[in-house]
Amino acid sequence: MNHRPMGRSSVNPFLIGGLLVAAVGLFMDFSGGFPTWRKSVAHEPCQGTINTQNMLSQETLAQMLTVPERDRRDTVQQIVGEPYCQLQSLQVRAGVTAERQVYPLAFDPETRLVILYEGDEYAGYRFSFQ
């Protein structure tokens, strides 16, 4: 007979943690860190080519949200793949231009994850709502 200790679950704790971080992120105001780009919550128009095939699953979103800020851009891009589209670049502080890439959520297509990069560094994210 196969017995598991009570209280132990077969659910991956990193997946649960990432989903909790995502849920908290939906309701928090992060305007302190990037005041020029976190103000808008409405969808901005895409620049250039739109890749309609790429939408983020809950699992991919949870994995992406575990990447710490200032990690390498390559680390995030290996997780999320090609973006749905790009937004206009922003001047986030004196002499620093940031790129923004958009990823719609497969489980909530009205919500998009916008990832911010400063050069080769991952600088943060925000959610954009329709």
C-alpha positions as CSV (number, residue, x, y, z in Angstrom):
1,M,0.0,0.0,0.0
2,N,1.4,3.4,-1.0
3,H,1.1,6.0,1.7
4,R,2.1,9.7,1.5
5,P,2.6,11.8,4.6
6,M,-0.4,14.0,5.4
7,G,0.0,17.6,4.2
8,R,2.2,16.8,1.3
9,S,1.1,17.6,-2.2
10,S,2.3,16.6,-5.6
11,V,1.7,20.2,-6.9
12,N,4.9,22.0,-7.8
13,P,5.5,24.7,-5.2
14,F,7.3,27.0,-7.7
15,L,4.2,26.9,-9.9
16,I,1.9,27.9,-7.0
17,G,4.4,30.6,-5.9
18,G,4.6,32.1,-9.4
19,L,0.8,32.1,-9.7
20,L,0.5,33.8,-6.4
21,V,3.0,36.5,-7.4
22,A,1.1,37.0,-10.7
23,A,-2.2,37.4,-8.8
24,V,-0.7,39.9,-6.4
25,G,0.9,41.7,-9.3
26,L,-2.5,42.2,-10.8
27,F,-3.7,44.2,-7.8
28,M,-0.6,46.2,-6.8
29,D,0.5,49.6,-7.9
30,F,4.2,49.5,-9.0
31,S,4.4,53.1,-10.0
32,G,7.3,53.8,-7.7
33,G,9.9,52.0,-9.7
34,F,9.1,53.1,-13.3
35,P,6.9,56.1,-13.1
36,T,6.9,56.9,-16.8
37,W,5.8,53.6,-18.1
38,R,3.6,52.0,-15.4
39,K,0.9,54.7,-15.4
40,S,-1.0,53.5,-18.4
41,V,-3.1,50.3,-18.1
42,A,-4.9,50.5,-21.4
43,H,-3.5,48.7,-24.4
44,E,-1.0,50.8,-26.4
45,P,-0.7,50.2,-30.2
46,C,1.9,47.8,-31.3
47,Q,4.9,48.9,-33.4
48,G,6.0,46.7,-36.4
49,T,5.1,43.1,-36.9
50,I,2.5,41.3,-34.9
51,N,3.0,37.6,-34.1
52,T,-0.5,36.3,-33.4
53,Q,0.8,32.8,-32.6
54,N,2.5,33.6,-29.3
55,M,0.3,33.8,-26.1
56,L,1.5,32.9,-22.6
57,S,0.1,30.0,-20.7
58,Q,-0.3,30.1,-16.9
59,E,2.7,27.8,-16.5
60,T,4.9,30.0,-18.7
61,L,3.7,33.2,-16.9
62,A,4.5,31.6,-13.5
63,Q,7.9,30.6,-14.7
64,M,8.6,34.0,-16.1
65,L,7.6,35.8,-12.9
66,T,10.3,33.9,-11.0
67,V,13.1,35.6,-12.9
68,P,14.6,38.4,-10.8
69,E,14.9,41.9,-12.2
70,R,18.3,42.7,-13.7
71,D,18.8,39.2,-14.9
72,R,19.9,38.6,-18.5
73,R,17.4,39.4,-21.2
74,D,18.2,36.0,-22.8
75,T,16.9,34.2,-19.6
76,V,13.5,35.8,-20.0
77,Q,13.3,35.3,-23.7
78,Q,14.2,31.6,-23.4
79,I,11.1,31.3,-21.2
80,V,8.6,33.5,-23.1
81,G,9.8,33.1,-26.7
82,E,9.1,35.6,-29.4
83,P,6.8,38.5,-28.4
84,Y,3.3,39.1,-29.8
85,C,4.5,42.6,-30.6
86,Q,6.7,45.5,-29.5
87,L,5.6,48.8,-28.1
88,Q,7.3,52.2,-28.6
89,S,10.6,52.5,-26.7
90,L,10.6,54.7,-23.6
91,Q,13.1,57.0,-21.9
92,V,12.9,55.6,-18.3
93,R,15.6,57.8,-16.8
94,A,18.3,60.1,-18.1
95,G,20.2,58.4,-20.9
96,V,18.4,55.0,-20.6
97,T,16.1,53.9,-23.3
98,A,13.9,50.8,-22.6
99,E,12.3,48.3,-25.0
100,R,8.9,46.9,-24.3
101,Q,7.6,43.5,-25.6
102,V,4.0,42.4,-25.3
103,Y,2.7,38.9,-24.5
104,P,-1.1,38.3,-24.4
105,L,-2.2,35.8,-21.7
106,A,-3.8,32.6,-23.3
107,F,-6.1,32.2,-20.3
108,D,-7.2,35.9,-20.4
109,P,-6.7,37.4,-23.9
110,E,-7.9,40.8,-22.7
111,T,-4.8,41.0,-20.5
112,R,-1.3,41.4,-21.8
113,L,2.0,41.1,-20.0
114,V,4.4,43.9,-21.0
115,I,8.1,43.1,-20.4
116,L,10.6,45.9,-20.0
117,Y,14.3,45.6,-21.1
118,E,17.1,48.0,-20.6
119,G,19.8,46.9,-23.1
120,D,20.6,43.2,-22.2
121,E,18.9,43.3,-18.8
122,Y,15.4,42.4,-17.8
123,A,14.1,45.5,-16.0
124,G,10.5,44.5,-15.0
125,Y,7.0,43.9,-16.2
126,R,3.4,45.2,-15.9
127,F,0.0,44.0,-16.9
128,S,-2.0,45.9,-19.5
129,F,-5.8,45.5,-19.5
130,Q,-8.3,46.0,-22.4
